[in-house]
Amino acid sequence: FFLSVTYNNDYLTLILSDGTEIKLAVGIDSQIVDLFIFMGQSNMSGRGDASLAPEVPKGWGYEYKVISDPGKLHHMAEPFGLNEDNAASGVSDGVKRTGSSIAAFTISYYTRTNVPIVGVSCSKGGTASKFWMPGGKPLEDAIARELAAEEWLKENGYKIRNNYMVWLQGEDDLSSVSVEKYKSNLSAIVKEMITRTGVTHCMTMRISQPNTASSTTQQNNIIQAQTELCKTYKEF
């Protein structure tokens, strides 16, 4: 029945007599995963210290490196998204990706769900919401990364239980975007992701409270917009 059977730490690969290949993920704790694409600007891309990040236990989460190493899942660790730059689309942050919140997010998520996440990075510091609008190269890049991750997981025997986008952005819109404009921009971005990929919902991380009195009004406007989106639309 078999031409060959090979095994490594992660996969059992069976080649049937007719040439059919069956690949089973046997070294990974669960073939049921929740897929997340993490999008936004610097706070999503990561400007922290990776050495201070918590260590993700084995089997709790993975990163799928669409750009730099798409042939396997990588154990989730900081700095998340390292080497996942795409100069052609403009989604490029280089060595600035020094550590993010994604490892901590992974631990919290698994603790509450007992389901590992597969994370995909698509972020760049210093980007306004208009940078990510439909029709532009950055959002096309995000869609391509998401679809590549979905395809790879399905081809390698994984079941995607939930498929989410996580958005952390807004500081670069402070001086030029109203509440309604920010809501309109982000709604358009999320709608495009949902229409063209398996993403069903956007988890929106609100930007932080202002550090100075002069920026209070602008930051509160973005916070208000993000809060209203989550209260008003089922996709958020």
Secondary structure, DSSP 8 states (H G I E B T S, - for coil): -EEEEEE-SSEEEEEETTS-EEEEE-SSS-SEEEEEEEEESHHHH--S-GGGS----TTSEEEEETTTEEEEEEE--SSTTTT--BTTTTB--GGG----SHHHHHHHHHHHHS--EEEEEEE-TT--GGGG-TTSHHHHHHHHHHHHHHHHHHHTT-EEEEEEEEEE--GGGTTT--HHHHHHHHHHHHHHHHHHSS--EEEE------SSGGGHHHHHHHHHHHHHHHHH-TT-
